[in-house]
Amino acid sequence: MKPRIYSTTVLVAGAGMAGLCAGISALERGAQVLVIEKSDQPGGSMAMSNGLIWTLRSKDEVRRQVPQGDEALQDLLVDGLTESLDWLVQQGAQLEPMQTVLGHGFGRRASGGQLTAALTERATAMGANIMTGVSLQSLLTENGAVVGALAFDANGPIEIRAASVILTTGGFQGNCELVTRYITPHADALYLRSNPNSTGDGLLAALDVGAATTPWLNAFYGHAMNAPPARFDASQFQNMSHKYGQMAVALNLSGRRFADESAGTGEELLNAHLSRQSGATAAYVVDAAIGELSYEVSALPRVVIERARQAGARVVQANTLEELAQGMQAWGIPSAHSLQTLQDYNAAIKAGTGAALHPPRVGNAFALETPPFSAVLVRASITYTCGGLRTDLDMRVLRRATSVSMMPLAKPGLSEWRTGTIAGLYAAGCDMGGISIHGYLGGLAQALVTGRAAGSAAAADSC
Ligand SMILES: Cc1cc2nc3c(=O)[nH]c(=O)nc-3n(C[C@H](O)[C@H](O)[C@H](O)COP(=O)(O)OP(=O)(O)OC[C@H]3O[C@@H](n4cnc5c(N)ncnc54)[C@H](O)[C@@H]3O)c2cc1C
């Protein structure tokens, strides 16, 4: 079938947070903008989100908490967020006042639905053509420069000629093959806690034309959720997420601890370790005292576990650790192992030697002492991938062949630093990587700031 032909100045692939912000920014600089969206409506994971647009409060905090990320990109985010939030309000987004987040961050809360509606309306009012049900598949090149894309809708191929293409397809979390390759051999057990359309199309199309990727393609954000046989749908993602995990004791199916539960900016790091355990499954264990500890981003642990029980999750409650271990035996967790692990953990915490455990327990040094004890079976989920295309600070995608590696140890000194870009190609939001590496700086904030940067640069380079 012959493709239908369209042409535009800036083509944006993906109408989520990054794509809509990129499109509006390109329109502000006078570009003609075509946005294609795989789903039959804009919004992506932005529309499903909690709407908290935040990041860590300072560059020092970022260096301390997320040292493996790309410092220049992280700084762009921290420096750019406040002004970008003001910009968002000018686009019609309704944001709550600035607030402290988790004690170490700042940001403003929106509603995912209102944000989607406002940005879609604004882009359309400014003249963007938003085509839904249209998916980018590959990039068109001439002499190494990107000059458009091949996309598909229900009626077949569409060739879109464009001076610039911005990839904002939302990451590769929905692509089981890529998740297996880069993140965990247990990918097929992971829950997808995201929109279902982000299947790595941007990354794959860019790799085909020679794009470079960031280190740490195994980094991702997500939270443990109720393991089967619990049943729930996408509207319950928040309520079914066990974000208190940093305060719990996590046991894999062998009855062993597998990570310092307390480490990281939130439960996402424990969830990442969990994704690499058999079946991506574990038991989170708390006592009655931990069950009542309040935690800024979620309900009390006791409430989350009760919600899980009501959703059909496997939950055991017992007055002794021996009985609890017996209860978990029915889940395939050997009771002798789990009991020994919990007793060793308690002994070390009470002796103040949690850091000497294997794995250590450095923060949240809570012994399991107050009955009743609860255990809930949870499974890792993936919300979005944090490694991705390597970009410069204008979100131009780097060309692998003309850029030096950024892997540790051989990381070049300033005199050897060399990067080349692929003309006409940009990436933003979850399609670009390197910011939230084994720590979390906020997904919406990343999409907002990098989306704006990509749209501005693409328009400036092509108009
Ligand atoms: C339940 C939930 C709660 C969350 N809560 C928060 C929160 O409170 N705070 C926060 O900071 N982050 C939160 N996030 C994460 C946040 O939503 C994402 O980080 C953010 O939306 C990423 O923006 P994006 O534009 O990269 O991707 P998205 O917003 O997901 O947009 C990507 C778009 O690309 C489209 N697409 C995919 N492939 C193609 C293709 N081939 N062609 C065309 N279009 C394509 C998708 O359909 C989608 O519309 C949450 C996510 C979820 C799922």
The ligand as a Tripos MOL2 file, in Angstrom:
@<TRIPOS>MOLECULE
LIG
   53    58     1     0     0
SMALL
NO_CHARGES

@<TRIPOS>ATOM
      1 C1         -0.3920    5.5710   38.0510 C.3       1 LIG1
      2 C2          0.6900    6.5890   37.7830 C.ar      1 LIG1
      3 C3          0.8970    7.6280   38.6870 C.ar      1 LIG1
      4 C4          1.9150    8.5650   38.4440 C.ar      1 LIG1
      5 N1          2.0240    9.6220   39.2860 N.ar      1 LIG1
      6 C5          3.0080   10.5330   39.0770 C.ar      1 LIG1
      7 C6          3.1310   11.6730   39.9080 C.ar      1 LIG1
      8 O1          2.2990   11.9540   40.7780 O.2       1 LIG1
      9 N2          4.1980   12.4920   39.7070 N.ar      1 LIG1
     10 C7          5.1080   12.2770   38.7080 C.ar      1 LIG1
     11 O2          6.0780   13.0360   38.5780 O.2       1 LIG1
     12 N3          4.9650   11.2430   37.8530 N.ar      1 LIG1
     13 C8          3.9360   10.3670   38.0090 C.ar      1 LIG1
     14 N4          3.7850    9.3390   37.1330 N.ar      1 LIG1
     15 C9          4.7420    9.2120   36.0070 C.3       1 LIG1
     16 C10         4.3870   10.1910   34.8910 C.3       1 LIG1
     17 O3          3.0470    9.9980   34.5220 O.3       1 LIG1
     18 C11         5.3090    9.9730   33.6930 C.3       1 LIG1
     19 O4          6.6470   10.0690   34.1350 O.3       1 LIG1
     20 C12         5.0650   11.0210   32.5970 C.3       1 LIG1
     21 O5          3.7330   10.9580   32.1510 O.3       1 LIG1
     22 C13         6.0230   10.7880   31.4320 C.3       1 LIG1
     23 O6          5.7240   11.6530   30.3760 O.3       1 LIG1
     24 P1          5.9770   11.1920   28.8740 P.3       1 LIG1
     25 O7          5.4590   12.2380   28.0030 O.co2     1 LIG1
     26 O8          7.3850   10.7590   28.7270 O.co2     1 LIG1
     27 O9          5.1030    9.8570   28.7310 O.3       1 LIG1
     28 P2          3.5170    9.7610   28.6720 P.3       1 LIG1
     29 O10         2.8970   10.8360   29.4430 O.co2     1 LIG1
     30 O11         3.1650    8.3680   29.0450 O.co2     1 LIG1
     31 O12         3.2060    9.9720   27.1200 O.3       1 LIG1
     32 C14         3.7030    9.1000   26.1390 C.3       1 LIG1
     33 C15         2.6890    9.0560   24.9990 C.3       1 LIG1
     34 O13         3.2730    8.4660   23.8310 O.3       1 LIG1
     35 C16         2.2970    7.6570   23.1960 C.3       1 LIG1
     36 N5          2.9820    6.7160   22.3050 N.ar      1 LIG1
     37 C17         3.6440    5.5780   22.6160 C.ar      1 LIG1
     38 N6          4.1680    5.0330   21.5010 N.ar      1 LIG1
     39 C18         3.8440    5.8300   20.4680 C.ar      1 LIG1
     40 C19         4.1080    5.7890   19.0630 C.ar      1 LIG1
     41 N7          4.8140    4.7990   18.5040 N.pl3     1 LIG1
     42 N8          3.6220    6.7880   18.2800 N.ar      1 LIG1
     43 C20         2.8680    7.7860   18.8150 C.ar      1 LIG1
     44 N9          2.5790    7.8590   20.1390 N.ar      1 LIG1
     45 C21         3.0860    6.9090   20.9640 C.ar      1 LIG1
     46 C22         1.5700    7.0220   24.3680 C.3       1 LIG1
     47 O14         0.3100    6.5170   23.9800 O.3       1 LIG1
     48 C23         1.4690    8.2120   25.3270 C.3       1 LIG1
     49 O15         0.3000    8.9580   25.0820 O.3       1 LIG1
     50 C24         2.7540    8.4290   37.3080 C.ar      1 LIG1
     51 C25         2.5080    7.4070   36.3780 C.ar      1 LIG1
     52 C26         1.4820    6.5050   36.6140 C.ar      1 LIG1
     53 C27         1.2110    5.4350   35.5950 C.3       1 LIG1
@<TRIPOS>BOND
     1     1     2 1
     2     2     3 ar
     3     2    52 ar
     4     3     4 ar
     5     4     5 ar
     6     4    50 ar
     7     5     6 ar
     8     6     7 ar
     9     6    13 1
    10     7     8 2
    11     7     9 ar
    12     9    10 ar
    13    10    11 2
    14    10    12 ar
    15    12    13 ar
    16    13    14 ar
    17    14    15 1
    18    14    50 ar
    19    15    16 1
    20    16    17 1
    21    16    18 1
    22    18    19 1
    23    18    20 1
    24    20    21 1
    25    20    22 1
    26    22    23 1
    27    23    24 1
    28    24    25 2
    29    24    26 1
    30    24    27 1
    31    27    28 1
    32    28    29 2
    33    28    30 1
    34    28    31 1
    35    31    32 1
    36    32    33 1
    37    33    34 1
    38    33    48 1
    39    34    35 1
    40    35    36 1
    41    35    46 1
    42    36    37 ar
    43    36    45 ar
    44    37    38 ar
    45    38    39 ar
    46    39    40 ar
    47    39    45 ar
    48    40    41 1
    49    40    42 ar
    50    42    43 ar
    51    43    44 ar
    52    44    45 ar
    53    46    47 1
    54    46    48 1
    55    48    49 1
    56    50    51 ar
    57    51    52 ar
    58    52    53 1
@<TRIPOS>SUBSTRUCTURE
     1 LIG1         1 GROUP 0 **** ****
